[in-house]
Amino acid sequence: MPTLSTVSRFLPSWSTVLVGLILNYALKTSSTTVRSQWLRRTFFTLLWLNWRSLPFIWHLHLFGQVPLLHLRLRLYGLDKVFAIAKDPFDTKVITRGTATWDASDWNMHLSNSSYAKACDVARFKWLCNVVGCFVAQPFGRMDEHVPDVVDLDGLGSCGGGGGNQVGPAFGREDIWSPLAQTAFYFHREIPIFASYEIDVHVVAWDDKWLYYVCRFTTPPNKKTSSSERTLNCVSLCRSCFKMKGSRLSIPPSRVLSISGVGPDRSNWDRAMGFRAEGKGKAWLKYGGELAAKKAGKLGTDHVLVGEEGWDEDGMRDYEERRIEGLKIVGRFGDVRGWENL
């Protein structure tokens, strides 16, 4: 006997119902021959089943995170949306999805390629929530967190093109994050029409790379007494942070710190001080050059331009856990020599 949860899997989402109603209206308003009607019905049925894979739908899912973030900031405020004064390892960002018709393979499971597609949106949402990806004004009135010199009524632009931005590193500091490597471990298939969650969180970082995982899980099996979600797939990702117009890599610890991540509000308060003085970008650049010099990528005669105390990034409390995580991600697939295969 099928359970209610099993039956509900096959119910269309509200967006699919909306698309179906629009297509049904378009079909009814056309007056053609019977043959043409059947051809149109076939076409519209295929369109209805695969509309999520149409051009620009992926872009809407991805970049739609930005206006949603602005809405959440207005509704809940800065502290409840961003990871200010939070542990970077324990901060988990959840993205929900469904194994729709167009995302599944002929085995009636979520296609392997769809995992990577879903990871794009989940990673971007993590960036938005943790390091403030593309965050700009307006944030609403949050004067208790922002220095008086910052104009909360100005309308900033992505990448720092205008206005005064009080969002984390991806605002005024012109930081962006290219993805370098992804590995997937498929543990159990996700059946077609099943709902799933993607849990994204940090596992380690070094002077250049940030390592984080995307865990795909589905609701617990009703046939068992366990309340734990079923693990379906784990994706280990590696990315770095670059400053716009430069090849210089910014240490992830600096980006996390200037975004307010940390054991208390001290990192966020310091970041606000940097922005009030217009020194946030210089502090990030100093950290990047410091790491590059330690790695021997800068000449010994290169002079670092900074101020007293700029060697510290405020992330020492997580050093032990960071090193433990590096031991695991050290087994990440080594692709050196693959180009000669």
Backbone torsions as a table, in degrees:
resi	resn	phi	psi	omega
1	MET	NA	118.4	-178.3
2	PRO	-66.4	140.0	179.5
3	THR	-82.2	167.7	-179.8
4	LEU	-62.3	-38.9	180.0
5	SER	-65.1	-34.9	178.5
6	THR	-67.3	-43.5	179.5
7	VAL	-65.5	-41.2	-177.1
8	SER	-64.7	-22.0	177.8
9	ARG	-58.6	-32.7	-173.6
10	PHE	-90.7	-0.1	176.4
11	LEU	-78.6	134.7	-178.7
12	PRO	-69.9	152.1	176.9
13	SER	-73.4	168.0	-178.8
14	TRP	-62.9	-35.6	-179.4
15	SER	-68.5	-37.2	177.7
16	THR	-68.2	-38.8	176.3
17	VAL	-62.3	-42.4	179.6
18	LEU	-62.0	-45.8	178.2
19	VAL	-62.0	-40.1	178.8
20	GLY	-62.4	-40.7	178.5
21	LEU	-65.1	-39.7	178.6
22	ILE	-64.8	-44.7	179.5
23	LEU	-66.5	-36.5	178.4
24	ASN	-65.1	-39.4	177.4
25	TYR	-65.1	-41.8	179.1
26	ALA	-64.2	-34.5	-179.8
27	LEU	-71.0	-38.9	-177.8
28	LYS	-72.5	-28.7	-177.2
29	THR	-80.5	-4.0	180.0
30	SER	-98.3	137.2	178.6
31	SER	-118.0	99.3	-178.6
32	THR	-133.9	-175.5	179.0
33	THR	-70.6	166.9	-179.7
34	VAL	-61.4	-41.5	-180.0
35	ARG	-63.2	-44.5	179.3
36	SER	-64.2	-36.7	178.3
37	GLN	-61.1	-43.7	179.1
38	TRP	-65.3	-38.5	177.0
39	LEU	-64.6	-41.7	179.8
40	ARG	-66.6	-40.0	178.7
41	ARG	-63.5	-41.0	177.5
42	THR	-62.6	-44.7	-180.0
43	PHE	-62.5	-47.4	-178.1
44	PHE	-68.0	-31.3	176.3
45	THR	-65.3	-45.6	177.2
46	LEU	-63.4	-38.8	178.7
47	LEU	-64.6	-40.6	180.0
48	TRP	-65.6	-39.2	-178.4
49	LEU	-73.6	-25.2	-172.4
50	ASN	-121.4	17.2	-173.8
51	TRP	-62.8	-26.9	-179.6
52	ARG	-68.6	-14.8	178.8
53	SER	-102.1	9.2	178.0
54	LEU	-69.4	158.8	178.2
55	PRO	-55.3	138.5	174.8
56	PHE	77.0	-7.7	177.0
57	ILE	-66.1	-41.3	176.9
58	TRP	-60.0	-40.6	179.9
59	HIS	-64.2	-38.2	177.8
60	LEU	-64.7	-41.7	178.0
61	HIS	-62.9	-41.5	-176.5
62	LEU	-72.1	-61.7	-174.3
63	PHE	-77.3	-10.6	173.3
64	GLY	-65.9	-14.5	176.8
65	GLN	-64.4	-27.4	-176.0
66	VAL	-68.8	-55.3	177.3
67	PRO	-62.5	-31.6	176.7
68	LEU	-64.8	-37.2	178.1
69	LEU	-65.5	-43.1	177.1
70	HIS	-60.0	-41.1	179.7
71	LEU	-63.7	-44.2	179.2
72	ARG	-64.1	-36.4	178.1
73	LEU	-64.1	-39.9	179.4
74	ARG	-69.3	-36.6	-176.0
75	LEU	-79.3	-40.3	-169.9
76	TYR	-114.5	-17.7	179.9
77	GLY	92.0	167.1	-172.3
78	LEU	-61.4	-49.4	-172.6
79	ASP	-66.1	-31.7	-177.4
80	LYS	-84.8	-11.9	-178.7
81	VAL	-101.4	-49.2	-178.8
82	PHE	-86.4	170.4	-177.3
83	ALA	-92.7	41.5	-179.3
84	ILE	-68.8	128.9	-180.0
85	ALA	59.3	36.5	178.9
86	LYS	-122.1	153.7	177.4
87	ASP	-70.2	125.0	-178.0
88	PRO	-64.2	-28.1	-179.0
89	PHE	-79.3	-30.1	-177.6
90	ASP	-93.1	-6.7	178.7
91	THR	-82.0	110.9	-177.5
92	LYS	-115.1	131.3	179.0
93	VAL	-108.8	123.5	-175.4
94	ILE	-101.1	130.6	172.6
95	THR	-120.4	132.8	-177.8
96	ARG	-106.3	145.9	-179.6
97	GLY	-151.0	177.1	179.4
98	THR	-136.4	140.4	176.7
99	ALA	-78.1	81.6	-175.8
100	THR	-74.8	171.8	-177.5
101	TRP	-56.0	-47.5	-175.3
102	ASP	-73.1	-18.6	-178.2
103	ALA	-94.7	-0.7	-175.8
104	SER	-106.7	158.7	179.9
105	ASP	-98.8	-173.7	-175.7
106	TRP	-71.2	-12.5	174.2
107	ASN	-84.7	4.0	-179.4
108	MET	63.7	38.4	174.7
109	HIS	-128.5	160.0	175.6
110	LEU	-58.5	126.1	-177.3
111	SER	-65.4	146.7	178.9
112	ASN	-57.0	-38.7	-180.0
113	SER	-66.9	-26.7	-179.1
114	SER	-71.5	-24.6	176.9
115	TYR	-63.2	-44.2	179.7
116	ALA	-65.1	-39.3	178.8
117	LYS	-63.0	-43.3	179.0
118	ALA	-68.7	-33.5	179.2
119	CYS	-63.8	-34.2	179.1
120	ASP	-56.9	-48.3	-179.3
121	VAL	-67.1	-41.3	-178.7
122	ALA	-65.1	-42.4	178.9
123	ARG	-65.1	-41.5	-179.5
124	PHE	-64.3	-39.2	177.3
125	LYS	-63.9	-38.6	176.8
126	TRP	-61.9	-44.9	178.7
127	LEU	-59.1	-43.8	-179.9
128	CYS	-60.6	-43.3	-172.9
129	ASN	-83.1	-27.8	-174.4
130	VAL	-102.4	-46.0	-179.9
131	VAL	-115.6	16.9	170.2
132	GLY	64.6	44.8	-176.4
133	CYS	-56.8	121.7	176.2
134	PHE	60.1	26.1	-179.5
135	VAL	-78.8	132.0	176.7
136	ALA	-140.2	176.2	176.3
137	GLN	-68.1	158.7	2.9
138	PRO	-91.0	145.9	175.5
139	PHE	-102.8	-9.2	-171.6
140	GLY	91.6	179.2	-177.6
141	ARG	-84.1	109.5	178.0
142	MET	-136.6	53.7	-171.5
143	ASP	-61.8	-26.5	-176.9
144	GLU	-68.2	-16.2	-178.6
145	HIS	-105.6	-8.6	-169.4
146	VAL	-124.2	135.0	177.8
147	PRO	-58.6	150.7	-177.6
148	ASP	-61.4	-23.8	-176.5
149	VAL	-76.0	-12.3	-179.9
150	VAL	-87.0	128.7	-178.2
151	ASP	-83.8	106.4	-179.1
152	LEU	-77.7	-13.7	-178.5
153	ASP	-92.9	-8.0	179.9
154	GLY	-74.7	151.8	178.1
155	LEU	-103.2	104.1	179.4
156	GLY	-77.4	173.2	178.6
157	SER	-129.3	155.5	-179.9
158	CYS	-58.8	129.2	178.6
159	GLY	88.5	6.1	174.2
160	GLY	79.9	25.0	-177.6
161	GLY	-73.8	-17.7	179.8
162	GLY	-173.5	161.1	179.1
163	GLY	76.4	169.7	177.7
164	ASN	-103.2	118.6	-174.9
165	GLN	-105.5	135.8	178.1
166	VAL	-112.0	7.6	177.0
167	GLY	-72.8	168.0	-179.3
168	PRO	-64.3	-158.2	-162.1
169	ALA	-58.1	-25.0	-175.5
170	PHE	-86.9	12.4	177.4
171	GLY	-99.9	-101.2	-173.2
172	ARG	-68.6	-24.3	-173.4
173	GLU	-83.6	-2.6	174.5
174	ASP	59.5	43.5	178.6
175	ILE	-100.1	139.5	173.9
176	TRP	-134.5	163.0	-171.3
177	SER	-129.0	103.8	174.6
178	PRO	-82.8	140.4	177.2
179	LEU	-83.8	130.5	-175.4
180	ALA	-104.3	-34.4	-172.6
181	GLN	-161.0	143.2	177.3
182	THR	-141.2	137.2	175.3
183	ALA	-128.5	141.6	-178.6
184	PHE	-117.6	137.2	171.3
185	TYR	-120.6	109.7	-177.4
186	PHE	-89.4	113.5	-174.9
187	HIS	-95.2	-44.7	179.5
188	ARG	-153.3	142.2	-175.5
189	GLU	-69.1	153.5	173.2
190	ILE	-103.4	114.5	-176.5
191	PRO	-64.1	154.0	178.5
192	ILE	-59.0	139.6	179.9
193	PHE	72.5	2.1	177.6
194	ALA	-78.5	145.5	174.4
195	SER	-86.6	150.4	-180.0
196	TYR	-145.7	164.6	176.2
197	GLU	-124.4	146.5	175.2
198	ILE	-116.7	116.1	179.4
199	ASP	-100.2	115.5	-178.8
200	VAL	-108.5	127.3	176.5
201	HIS	-154.6	159.5	-177.5
202	VAL	-77.8	143.2	174.6
203	VAL	-119.7	-23.8	-179.7
204	ALA	-173.4	168.3	170.4
205	TRP	-158.1	158.4	171.9
206	ASP	-128.3	-158.5	-176.5
207	ASP	-70.0	-16.2	-179.7
208	LYS	-123.8	-44.9	-168.4
209	TRP	-101.3	142.7	170.2
210	LEU	-109.2	128.2	-179.6
211	TYR	-111.1	129.2	177.3
212	TYR	-146.3	159.0	-176.2
213	VAL	-116.6	151.2	171.5
214	CYS	-117.1	111.2	-178.2
215	ARG	-101.6	117.4	176.7
216	PHE	-89.3	124.2	178.4
217	THR	-133.9	153.0	175.5
218	THR	-121.2	162.3	-178.2
219	PRO	-56.6	155.3	-179.4
220	PRO	-58.2	149.4	177.3
221	ASN	-69.6	125.3	-177.3
222	LYS	-66.7	-20.1	-177.3
223	LYS	-77.6	-13.8	179.9
224	THR	-112.0	164.4	-179.8
225	SER	-87.9	-4.4	-177.8
226	SER	-71.0	140.3	177.6
227	SER	-99.0	0.0	-179.4
228	GLU	-77.2	143.3	177.6
229	ARG	-71.9	152.0	-179.3
230	THR	-82.0	127.2	176.6
231	LEU	-80.9	124.4	-177.9
232	ASN	-108.3	-35.9	-177.0
233	CYS	-160.3	146.2	173.7
234	VAL	-124.8	127.0	177.7
235	SER	-116.2	121.4	176.8
236	LEU	-98.5	126.1	-174.8
237	CYS	-121.1	150.0	176.9
238	ARG	-132.1	127.8	178.6
239	SER	-143.4	169.3	178.7
240	CYS	-132.6	178.2	179.5
241	PHE	-122.8	130.8	179.6
242	LYS	-120.4	151.5	174.0
243	MET	-92.0	134.0	-176.0
244	LYS	-53.7	129.1	179.5
245	GLY	79.7	14.1	-177.6
246	SER	-143.5	151.7	175.0
247	ARG	-89.8	-1.8	-176.9
248	LEU	-68.4	129.1	176.5
249	SER	-88.3	132.7	178.3
250	ILE	-96.4	127.0	179.6
251	PRO	-55.0	133.8	179.9
252	PRO	-55.4	-33.5	180.0
253	SER	-60.7	-34.5	178.7
254	ARG	-69.6	-42.8	-179.3
255	VAL	-64.9	-42.6	177.5
256	LEU	-63.6	-41.4	-177.4
257	SER	-64.9	-46.9	-177.7
258	ILE	-71.5	-12.8	174.8
259	SER	-88.4	0.8	176.6
260	GLY	94.2	-2.2	179.3
261	VAL	-67.4	137.2	-179.8
262	GLY	161.2	177.6	-177.3
263	PRO	-69.8	-22.2	178.3
264	ASP	-149.8	-166.4	-175.6
265	ARG	-85.0	4.4	-174.9
266	SER	-63.0	-39.5	179.1
267	ASN	-64.7	-41.0	179.1
268	TRP	-67.0	-42.1	179.0
269	ASP	-63.0	-39.9	177.3
270	ARG	-65.6	-41.1	178.9
271	ALA	-60.8	-41.3	178.2
272	MET	-64.9	-35.7	175.9
273	GLY	-65.4	-41.8	177.0
274	PHE	-60.4	-43.2	-177.2
275	ARG	-69.4	-35.6	177.8
276	ALA	-63.0	-32.4	-179.6
277	GLU	-97.1	-1.7	-179.4
278	GLY	71.0	31.9	-175.6
279	LYS	-113.1	3.6	-176.9
280	GLY	-60.3	-46.1	-179.3
281	LYS	-65.5	-39.3	179.5
282	ALA	-65.3	-37.4	179.0
283	TRP	-66.0	-40.4	177.3
284	LEU	-66.4	-43.3	179.4
285	LYS	-63.1	-39.3	178.0
286	TYR	-60.5	-43.2	178.8
287	GLY	-64.0	-39.1	177.9
288	GLY	-65.7	-43.0	179.6
289	GLU	-69.9	-34.3	177.9
290	LEU	-63.5	-44.0	178.5
291	ALA	-66.6	-39.6	179.7
292	ALA	-66.0	-36.3	179.7
293	LYS	-69.4	-39.3	177.3
294	LYS	-64.0	-32.0	-179.7
295	ALA	-85.0	1.0	178.9
296	GLY	76.7	18.9	-179.1
297	LYS	-91.0	-8.4	175.3
298	LEU	-119.1	147.3	-179.6
299	GLY	-63.2	153.2	-179.4
300	THR	-65.1	-20.3	-179.7
301	ASP	-87.9	-1.6	-179.7
302	HIS	-70.9	129.1	-177.6
303	VAL	-99.9	123.9	177.4
304	LEU	-80.4	131.8	-179.8
305	VAL	-102.0	107.6	-178.8
306	GLY	-156.3	-167.1	-179.1
307	GLU	-128.6	170.4	-180.0
308	GLU	-61.7	132.6	179.6
309	GLY	90.2	-4.4	-177.6
310	TRP	-75.1	-11.2	176.8
311	ASP	-70.5	-22.9	-177.7
312	GLU	-90.0	139.8	177.9
313	ASP	-113.9	-0.5	176.2
314	GLY	75.7	19.3	-177.1
315	MET	-118.1	18.9	-176.9
316	ARG	-65.8	-26.2	-178.4
317	ASP	-62.6	-18.7	-176.1
318	TYR	-105.8	12.0	-174.2
319	GLU	-62.4	-44.6	-178.1
320	GLU	-63.1	-44.9	-179.4
321	ARG	-69.5	-34.2	178.0
322	ARG	-63.1	-44.8	-179.3
323	ILE	-65.6	-39.3	177.7
324	GLU	-62.0	-40.0	178.6
325	GLY	-66.7	-35.6	179.7
326	LEU	-64.2	-30.4	178.3
327	LYS	-63.9	-33.6	-179.7
328	ILE	-79.1	-47.9	-177.3
329	VAL	-71.8	-12.5	175.6
330	GLY	-62.8	-18.4	177.2
331	ARG	-88.7	7.3	177.0
332	PHE	-57.5	143.1	-175.1
333	GLY	-49.8	119.3	176.6
334	ASP	-85.9	115.3	-174.4
335	VAL	-100.3	7.9	178.8
336	ARG	-62.9	128.9	-179.6
337	GLY	92.6	-9.1	-179.9
338	TRP	-62.7	-30.0	-177.8
339	GLU	-65.6	-16.2	-179.8
340	ASN	-96.3	-1.6	-178.6
341	LEU	-71.6	NA	NA
